[in-house]
Amino acid sequence: MQPSPPGRPLRSQLANDPDMQELIGLFIDELPERLGAIENALAERRADDVKRVAHQLRGACGGYGFPVLSLAAGKVEDAVRAMATPDADLAAVKAGVDELVNLCRRVIR
C-alpha cells in the first residue's frame, strides 16, 4: 500500500478482537489489489465492474470494522446506479473512487 495521505489513520473497529486480527490483516493486504481493480475498471469505463467491486468493498469493509470505507464504497456503488446509461459521464463516480482510494490508503493495522 502507498504511504498514507494526510488525515487520521484508519484502524478497524475490530482491531482489538483477537479472533479478527488475522482476518483484518488479510483484508488489509488485499486492499491494494481491490483498489487497482476498481481504478482500472473506471479508467476503462467498465461501469458494471466498478459497481461490482464497490459493492464487494461496501460489504467487506463493514464486516472487517471499517464503516467509513463501507460508506465511501456505497457512494461509488450508488453513483454508478444513478447513471442514466452505462456510457454516461463518470465524473461523479471518479470523485467517489478517488475518495475511497484516499481513505483506504489511510488504513493501518
Secondary structure, DSSP 8 states (H G I E B T S, - for coil): -----SS--B--TTTT-TTTHHHHHHHHHHHHHHHHHHHHHHHTT-HHHHHHHHHHHHHHHHHTT-HHHHHHHHHHHHHHHT-SSTTS--HHHHHHHHHHHHHHTTB--
